[in-house]
Amino acid sequence: MRLVVGVAVLLPVLGGVVHAQVTTVFRARAARQISADPFAGLAGAEADTEVEPDVAVDPTDPDVVVAVFQQGRFDQSGGCVAPGFATSRDGGLTWIAGSLPGLTVAASGPFDRASDPAVAIGADGAVYAQTLPFDVQDCRSAIAVQRSDDHGLTFNAPVLVQDDSSCSVFNDKNWIAVDPFAASPHHGRVYSVWDRIDHTGQPIVLRWSDDRGETWSALVAVSSPFFPGGIGVIPLVRPNGDLTLVYAPVGTATTEEVAQTSHDGGLTFAPPVTIERFEGNDPAGMRTGDGLPAAALDPVTGRLYVVWQDGRFRSDGLNDIVMSVSTDGERRGGHSAW
């Protein structure tokens, strides 16, 4: 079939924010379903729902592709019956799928629900699936990581990076990354990041592991010396081993996208660098992210790319996707820097 699709082509303007709109014609391949919600509305969840997918490709074997996602989403109260995974060992031609074991009650685990699945793959082929498990009957919330040693075909029992039972604390919006670079002094280090809603605000925090996710470092405060909090943190490991975290601050006078970089493997962080102001809109009745960034890194050049929704180029109240690019993650100026 032939489709006419509007594609955002991004050009350097406005000190690092880039934007343009074109229309192109291309031939689309047919989409193919690779998994299905197996829980049929268990415990009042929405039947036949799989949401919030994340996907990773093995950095040393592009035929290995692993996706994680929620299965059986609870619409109003959040989370899902059990997170699932789908894995391809042939570049996406065929897939196996299942539920992450030992995490939620539906998968023989202790937690009521789980949310926010993310996945990363190390240079040794280990696959790390990260989730946010929690209970609805009490105040327990955690950050869990499950490793696969067979390229995503099966997953080990969860290791709890963080485990809280206080009603004054909730762990939220987690993400994970692995240092794949042989020249890095922290090669193989696994980084787990999230925001932690507590009495101080909503600080961005981090823990790291040097033994493939079996044990984890002490909690590292990232944003709290500078902001009341943040949300939507994305970790990016650079070829020299530096770690840059991209997120949206909360509780500040202006809304913006920022980055913080660690030169010592996540032990300490430099002050935040402003990427750009956020000038987007969240349409009524639609959950669109409202300023949460997405980010990626070019493993060859080390360039960092950050995108978010933004309405600065429009007068109709709608959003474009804009992008900012950095060659070092720490300085602003010129069309390729923040």
C-alpha positions in Angstrom: 0.0 0.0 0.0 1.1 3.6 -0.5 0.8 6.0 2.4 1.2 9.8 2.5 2.7 10.7 5.9 3.8 14.0 7.4 7.4 13.6 8.6 9.2 16.0 10.9 12.5 16.8 9.3 14.7 18.6 11.8 17.0 21.4 10.7 19.4 23.6 12.9 17.7 26.8 14.0 17.1 28.8 17.1 20.4 28.0 19.0 20.1 24.3 18.9 16.3 23.6 18.6 15.6 22.3 15.1 12.4 22.0 13.2 10.8 21.7 9.7 7.7 20.0 8.3 7.6 18.1 5.0 5.4 15.5 3.5 6.7 12.4 1.8 5.4 9.2 0.2 6.7 5.8 1.0 5.7 2.2 0.9 5.1 0.8 4.4 5.6 -2.8 5.4 2.7 -4.5 7.1 2.8 -4.4 10.9 2.8 -7.8 12.7 1.8 -8.5 16.2 4.5 -10.1 18.3 2.7 -10.6 21.6 -0.7 -10.5 23.2 -2.0 -9.7 26.7 -2.6 -13.2 28.3 -4.5 -12.0 31.4 -8.0 -11.3 30.0 -8.9 -8.5 32.4 -7.6 -10.2 35.6 -8.4 -8.3 38.8 -10.3 -5.6 36.9 -7.5 -4.7 34.5 -8.3 -3.7 30.9 -8.4 -6.8 28.8 -6.2 -7.1 25.7 -3.9 -4.2 26.7 -0.2 -3.9 26.1 1.2 -0.4 26.6 4.4 1.6 27.3 6.8 -0.5 25.2 10.5 -0.1 25.2 13.0 -1.9 22.9 16.7 -2.5 22.8 19.1 -4.0 20.2 22.2 -5.9 21.2 25.2 -3.6 20.5 27.3 -6.5 19.3 24.6 -8.6 17.6 21.9 -6.6 15.8 19.9 -9.7 15.2 19.0 -9.8 19.0 16.0 -7.4 19.7 14.2 -7.3 23.0 11.0 -5.4 23.9 9.3 -5.0 27.2 5.8 -3.7 27.9 2.9 -3.6 30.3 0.2 -6.4 30.1 -3.2 -5.8 31.5 -3.1 -2.1 32.2 -5.2 -0.6 35.0 -6.7 2.5 33.5 -7.4 4.7 36.5 -5.1 3.5 39.3 -2.1 2.7 37.1 0.3 -0.2 36.6 -0.4 -3.5 35.1 -1.1 -7.2 36.0 2.5 -8.2 34.9 5.1 -6.8 32.6 5.9 -8.8 29.5 8.8 -9.3 27.1 9.2 -10.3 23.4 12.5 -11.3 22.0 13.8 -11.9 18.5 17.0 -13.7 17.7 16.8 -13.2 13.9 16.4 -9.4 13.5 12.6 -9.4 14.0 11.5 -12.2 11.7 10.3 -14.5 14.6 9.6 -13.7 18.2 9.1 -15.5 21.6 7.1 -13.7 24.3 6.4 -14.2 28.0 5.9 -12.4 31.3 8.8 -11.3 33.6 8.8 -14.0 36.3 8.7 -13.6 40.0 7.7 -10.0 40.0 3.9 -9.6 40.4 1.3 -12.0 41.8 0.2 -13.0 38.4 3.7 -14.1 37.6 4.4 -15.9 40.9 5.9 -12.8 42.6 5.1 -10.7 45.7 3.9 -7.4 44.2 0.3 -6.4 43.2 1.3 -4.6 40.0 4.2 -3.2 38.0 4.7 -0.3 35.7 7.3 1.7 33.6 9.2 -1.2 31.9 12.6 -0.4 30.3 15.3 -2.6 28.8 19.0 -2.3 28.0 21.6 -4.8 26.6 25.2 -4.9 27.6 28.2 -5.6 25.4 28.4 -9.2 26.8 24.8 -9.8 25.6 23.2 -9.7 29.0 19.7 -8.2 28.8 18.4 -6.1 31.7 14.7 -5.6 32.1 13.8 -2.9 34.7 10.4 -2.2 36.2 8.6 -0.3 38.9 6.7 -2.9 41.0 4.2 -1.7 43.7 1.3 -2.6 45.9 -2.1 -1.1 45.9 -3.2 -2.4 49.4 -0.2 -0.9 51.2 2.6 1.7 50.4 5.3 -0.6 49.1 7.1 0.6 45.9 10.3 -0.6 44.4 12.7 -0.6 41.5 13.4 -4.1 40.1 16.0 -5.4 37.6 15.9 -8.8 36.0 18.8 -10.1 33.9 18.7 -12.5 31.0 21.8 -14.6 30.3 20.4 -16.2 27.2 19.9 -13.1 25.1 16.3 -12.4 26.2 14.8 -15.9 26.0 14.4 -16.3 29.8 14.8 -13.9 32.7 16.2 -14.4 36.3 14.3 -13.5 39.4 14.1 -9.8 40.2 16.8 -8.0 42.2 15.3 -5.0 44.0 17.5 -2.0 43.4 15.2 0.0 45.8 12.5 -1.2 48.1 10.4 1.2 50.2 7.3 0.6 52.3 6.8 4.1 53.7 3.6 5.9 52.7 5.7 9.1 52.4 7.8 7.7 49.5 7.0 6.5 46.0 9.5 5.5 43.3 8.6 6.6 39.8 9.7 6.9 36.2 12.7 4.6 36.1 15.2 4.0 33.3 18.2 1.8 32.8 21.5 1.9 30.7 24.6 -0.2 30.4 28.1 1.1 29.6 29.1 -0.9 26.4 32.3 0.9 25.6 35.6 -1.1 25.9 37.6 2.0 26.4 35.5 3.3 29.3 36.9 3.0 32.8 33.4 1.8 33.8 32.9 -0.8 31.1 29.9 -3.0 31.9 28.5 -0.8 34.6 24.7 -0.8 34.8 22.9 2.4 35.7 19.4 2.6 37.2 17.8 6.0 37.5 14.4 7.3 38.6 12.7 10.1 40.5 11.8 9.4 44.1 8.8 11.3 45.5 9.4 12.0 49.2 9.2 14.7 51.8 12.0 16.7 50.1 10.2 16.9 46.7 10.8 14.6 43.7 14.6 14.2 43.4 16.3 12.4 40.6 18.4 9.6 42.0 20.7 6.8 40.8 22.3 3.5 41.8 24.9 1.6 39.8 26.0 -2.0 39.6 29.4 -3.5 38.6 28.4 -7.2 39.0 25.7 -7.4 36.3 22.9 -6.2 38.5 23.4 -8.6 41.5 24.3 -5.8 44.0 23.9 -2.0 43.8 25.7 1.1 45.0 24.4 3.5 47.7 21.8 5.9 46.5 23.3 8.9 44.7 21.4 12.3 44.8 21.5 13.9 41.3 19.1 16.8 41.1 18.4 17.7 44.7 21.3 20.2 45.2 19.8 22.2 42.3 16.1 21.6 41.9 13.1 20.5 44.0 12.9 17.5 41.7 12.7 16.2 38.2 10.9 13.6 36.1 11.5 11.6 32.9 15.2 10.9 33.5 17.1 9.2 30.6 20.7 7.9 31.1 23.1 8.2 28.2 26.6 6.6 28.5 29.2 8.2 26.3 32.2 6.5 24.7 34.7 7.9 27.2 32.6 6.5 30.1 30.9 9.8 31.1 27.2 9.5 32.0 24.7 12.2 31.0 21.2 12.3 32.5 18.5 14.2 30.6 15.3 15.1 32.4 12.6 17.7 33.0 12.9 19.6 36.4 9.8 20.0 38.5 9.0 22.7 41.0 11.0 25.4 39.2 10.0 28.9 38.1 10.5 28.0 34.4 9.8 24.8 32.7 12.8 23.4 30.8 14.8 20.4 29.7 18.1 19.9 31.4 21.2 17.6 31.4 23.6 16.6 34.2 26.9 14.8 33.5 29.0 12.6 35.7 32.7 12.1 34.9 33.3 9.5 37.6 30.8 6.7 36.8 27.8 8.2 38.6 29.4 9.0 41.9 29.1 12.8 41.5 27.4 15.1 39.0 28.2 18.5 37.5 25.6 21.3 37.8 22.7 21.1 35.3 23.0 22.5 31.8 19.8 23.9 30.3 19.0 22.3 27.0 16.0 24.5 26.2 12.8 25.9 27.6 9.8 23.7 27.3 7.0 25.5 25.4 4.7 22.6 24.7 1.0 21.9 25.4 -0.8 18.9 26.9 -4.1 18.5 25.2 -7.2 18.2 27.4 -8.1 14.5 28.0 -4.9 13.2 26.5 -1.8 12.0 28.3 1.1 13.0 26.0 4.1 13.4 28.3 3.9 17.1 28.9 7.5 18.0 28.6 9.1 14.6 29.3 12.1 14.2 27.0 13.3 11.3 24.9 17.0 11.0 24.3 19.6 8.9 22.4 23.3 8.8 21.8 25.4 8.0 18.7 27.9 5.4 19.9 30.4 6.3 17.1 30.5 10.1 17.4 29.2 10.5 21.0 26.6 13.1 19.9 23.6 13.3 22.2 20.1 13.9 20.8 17.1 15.1 22.8 13.5 15.5 21.6 10.3 16.7 23.2 6.9 18.1 22.3 6.9 21.8 21.8 4.5 24.4 20.4 6.8 27.4 19.8 6.6 27.1 16.0 2.8 27.0 16.0 -0.1 29.3 16.7 -2.9 26.6 16.8 -2.2 25.2 20.3 -0.8 22.0 19.0 2.7 20.5 19.2 5.6 19.6 17.0 8.5 17.4 17.9 11.7 19.5 18.3 15.2 18.3 18.7 18.4 19.6 20.3 21.9 18.1 19.6 25.0 18.2 21.7 28.6 17.2 20.9 29.7 17.3 24.5 26.5 17.5 26.7 27.9 20.3 28.8 28.1 23.5 26.7 25.5 25.6 25.0 26.0 27.5 21.8 25.8 27.1 18.0 23.3 25.0 16.2 24.7 21.7 17.4 24.9 22.5 21.1 22.4 22.9 23.8 
